[in-house]
């Protein structure tokens, strides 16, 4: 599954980013997720590095990362997809990283995992909505694909349990 985050150039100052970001590449199965960037900027006291880790030129907190990235500087792109591949498990991507023997971050999570790790961990810490349907409302096509809603198999009157 692929999620897309609209790309934005590196923002020099908090507040330069978009107010809202639409994450919609799974819109055939799910309604788009509307990420309220302005609200998240407010709750982090405009500390962009809370979410945009490794892109703003701030020194990493992890000492293992500092060995190489202490002087890394800001990147040209701050969106998640700038570093986290949406096609993380597709053959073309796997062949590309396998062919690059200088690549250190071979185990970097894909885009979907990056969203879920970053978003859900914070939502759990803040004790706010973090259930699947809180962000991902299925479309009719999604219900059909997942055999849910109107497409769910009929319930059986037979008691649950094994046996023949």
DAJODA-V107913 format. One record per residue. N is the residue number from 1. PSI is psi in degrees with one decimal (none if undefined). BURIAL is # if it has 24 or more other C-alpha atoms within 12 Angstrom, else .. Layout:
N_PSI_BURIAL / N_PSI_BURIAL
This chain:
1_143.4_. / 2_132.1_# / 3_140.3_# / 4_138.1_# / 5_126.8_# / 6_136.3_. / 7_141.7_. / 8_145.5_. / 9_163.1_. / 10_130.1_# / 11_130.3_# / 12_-33.3_. / 13_147.8_. / 14_140.7_. / 15_-14.6_. / 16_-13.8_. / 17_175.5_# / 18_154.8_# / 19_-33.3_. / 20_144.8_. / 21_130.1_. / 22_124.1_. / 23_106.6_# / 24_11.7_. / 25_-15.4_. / 26_22.5_# / 27_-16.4_. / 28_-26.6_. / 29_-28.4_# / 30_152.6_# / 31_149.9_. / 32_151.0_# / 33_126.1_# / 34_105.9_# / 35_118.1_. / 36_86.7_. / 37_-41.9_# / 38_-42.0_. / 39_-41.2_. / 40_-33.9_# / 41_-39.7_# / 42_-45.6_. / 43_-16.0_. / 44_11.6_. / 45_40.8_. / 46_25.7_. / 47_87.8_. / 48_-30.6_# / 49_-16.7_# / 50_-42.6_# / 51_-42.6_# / 52_60.1_# / 53_146.2_# / 54_9.6_# / 55_-12.8_# / 56_-0.2_# / 57_6.1_# / 58_147.1_. / 59_131.4_. / 60_146.7_# / 61_-34.3_. / 62_123.5_. / 63_-30.6_. / 64_-37.2_. / 65_-37.3_. / 66_-24.5_. / 67_-36.6_. / 68_-28.3_. / 69_16.0_. / 70_-32.4_. / 71_30.6_. / 72_-28.8_. / 73_170.5_. / 74_151.3_. / 75_165.5_# / 76_-23.1_. / 77_138.6_# / 78_-3.7_# / 79_154.7_# / 80_-40.7_# / 81_-10.1_# / 82_-29.0_# / 83_-29.7_# / 84_115.6_# / 85_135.4_# / 86_-22.5_# / 87_37.2_# / 88_-31.9_# / 89_15.3_. / 90_149.8_. / 91_-42.9_. / 92_-43.8_. / 93_-45.8_. / 94_-39.7_. / 95_-38.2_. / 96_-47.4_. / 97_-29.1_. / 98_-32.8_. / 99_-17.7_. / 100_96.4_. / 101_-2.5_. / 102_-5.8_. / 103_122.5_. / 104_-42.5_. / 105_58.8_. / 106_-24.3_. / 107_13.5_. / 108_133.3_. / 109_154.3_. / 110_177.5_# / 111_-45.7_# / 112_-45.3_# / 113_-38.8_# / 114_-46.1_# / 115_-50.9_# / 116_-40.2_. / 117_-50.5_. / 118_-47.4_. / 119_-52.2_# / 120_-38.3_. / 121_-44.0_. / 122_-43.2_. / 123_-37.7_. / 124_-44.5_. / 125_-39.1_. / 126_-5.0_. / 127_49.9_. / 128_174.4_. / 129_129.1_. / 130_18.5_. / 131_156.1_. / 132_-50.6_. / 133_-12.2_. / 134_-31.4_. / 135_-28.5_# / 136_82.6_# / 137_125.5_. / 138_145.3_# / 139_173.8_. / 140_-41.2_. / 141_-35.4_. / 142_-42.2_. / 143_-41.8_. / 144_-45.7_. / 145_-41.5_. / 146_7.7_. / 147_51.6_. / 148_175.9_. / 149_-129.4_. / 150_-13.9_. / 151_5.8_. / 152_144.6_. / 153_148.3_. / 154_146.5_. / 155_142.0_. / 156_146.7_. / 157_-8.0_. / 158_143.9_. / 159_146.2_. / 160_154.1_. / 161_168.7_. / 162_-172.3_. / 163_176.4_. / 164_none_.
